[in-house]
Amino acid sequence: MQLDLSQLSELLGAFNGTDISELILKSGDFELTLRKDRMIAERVGIPVEPGLILTTEGTGAIAPPRPPIEQATPTPPPSGTPGPTGGNGLGGPSGSSPAPVTNDRKFLEVISPMVGTFYRSPSPDEAPFVAIGDRIKIGQTVCIIEAMKLMNEIEAEVSGQVVEILVENGTPVEYGQPLMRISPE
């Protein structure tokens, strides 16, 4: 089996865009094994299951689908009790500018579908696609992620208002990393 650099690059991009943790490709005397780091995968919320393998040997079968994973959700504090985000529900102490909001069910996150570099605008001299406070519609481009010299437009999957942008312009992002929070309409 021959695998040139462009094919390998395409394979790596496809592998990074999935939740598969290990890929073994065998053909004759050729063998390629790709593994995602378990700690990185767990940090971005990808459930990692030991022994999950995709091979091209035999039928090229993919490991059987996993049963649904139940995730624990934090219980909000009783009303009137300030929680970890303060008492005003804005993610910070009363009277200050809002701090990063964490695990608030009323906001939806725009998640990075790939590893790459996050950009807020189409070019350095143009205005950002969105800013905090902007109203967005389903299908509207909210940012770009550059991966392997390709500019991938990330579109909103919900209409609402941008309440927080979690990533600085020009910084690397991981697969599954939250990019911004939206207050849905």
N, C-alpha and C positions, 0 to 999 in steps of 0.2 A: 504494500500500500504506500502510495506517495501522498505526502501532506505538505503543501507549500505554505509559506508564511501568511498569505492572505486567507487560506482555508483555516489555518490554525487560529488566526485572529478572529475570524467569523465564528469558529467553534467556541473560543473563549467568551466572546460576547454573548452567544446564545446560552452558554453554561451559566454565566453570571446573571442572566435575566431569569433564572429559574430558582426554585427552592431545593433543587437536587444538591446534595452535599458531596457526592462523589461520582465521578464518571470514569469508566474504564473502557478504552477503545482498543480492541485487539484485531489484528488481521495478519495471518502468517507469522513472520518473525517481528512484526511491528506491534508495539504496545505503548499506549499513552494513558496515564492515570492523572486525573484532575481531582483535587480535593479542596473544599472550602474549609477555612479554619473554623472549627467548632465555636471558639470563643467569639469571633466576629459575627458568625451567623446567629448565635444566641443573643448578642448585644443588639442586633437590629431586629430581633423578634422572629427569626426564621426557626421553626421547630426542627431540630436536628435529630434524626433517627439513625442509630448505628446500623450499618449494613445496607443502607440505601444505595443501590448501584445501578447504573445504566450501562449496558454492554452492547456491543455490536456483534458479539460472538453468537452463533446459533441463530435464533430468531430475531435477535436485537430487541428482546422484550425489555420493557421498563418495569422496575420494581412495582409490586402491587400498591394501589393507592392506600394511603394511611387513613385510619379512622379519624373522624373529626376530633380536634383537640379542644378540650374545654379550658378556658383561661380564667383564672381568678380575677375578679374585678373588685377594686377597693370599695369599701362601704363608706358613703359620705358621713361626716360627723353630724350629730343631731343639730337641728336648726337652732340658731342662736349661739352655737359654739364655734368659735373661729377654728378653721381647719388649717392645714399646712400652707394654704395660699392666702391666709388673712380673712378678715370678716366681711369684705365687700364683694367677694365673688369675682374680682377682676384679676386675681393672681398676685396681688401685692397688698401692702398695708393701705388703709384708707388714706386718701389724699395724695398718694404718690402716683407716679406714672406706672402703668401696668407692667408687671414682671412677666416672665415666661409662664404661660398657662400650662399646667400639667394634668393629664388624665381627666380633663373636664369633658363630660359627655355631650355638652351642647355644641362643641366645636368638632369639625371633621378635619382630618389632616390630609394634605396632598403629600403622597408618598413617592419617593424616587423609585422608578421601575428598573433602574440600572445603576451601575457604578460609572461615575464620570465626574465632570466639572460643572457646577451649577452657575448659570448666568441668568440675571434678572432681565436683561434686555437683548435685543437681536444683535446689537453691536455696541462697543464702548461709548460711542457718541450719540446714541439714541436713548429715549426715555425708557424706563423699565416697563415691562408688560403690565405689572400690577404694583400697587403700593398699599400700605396698611390703610384701611378705610374704604378702599375701592370695592364697588359692587361688581361681581363677575357672573357670567352665565355659563351653563353647561357647554363644553366644547371650546371655550375661550382659552387661548394660550396664556399660561401664567408664568412660564419660565422655559429655559432651554437647558438641557443637559448634554454636554459634549462628551461623546464616548467614541474612542478610536477615530478621531477627526471627523465624526459625523455629528451634526447638530440635530438633536432630537427635541422637538417641541413637546412640552408637557401641557396637556389640556385639563381644564377643570372638569370634574365628574359630577359637580353639584353647583347649583346657583347659590349665591350668598355674598357675604362681605368678608374681605380679607381682614383678619384680626391680628395675625402675627406672621412674620417671615422669620423662619428659624435658621436660615443659612445665609452666610455672607456671600456676596457676589464674588465669583471666581474661585470659590473653595471646592475641594473634592467632596463628593458625596458617595455614600454606600448604597447598595441595593436595600430597599426597605426603610431607608432613613426618612423621617418626616421633614418636609421642606417648608411648609407653611400651614397655618390653621385657618379654617373658614367657618364662619357662623352661617349655617345653612338657612335659606329662606323657607 
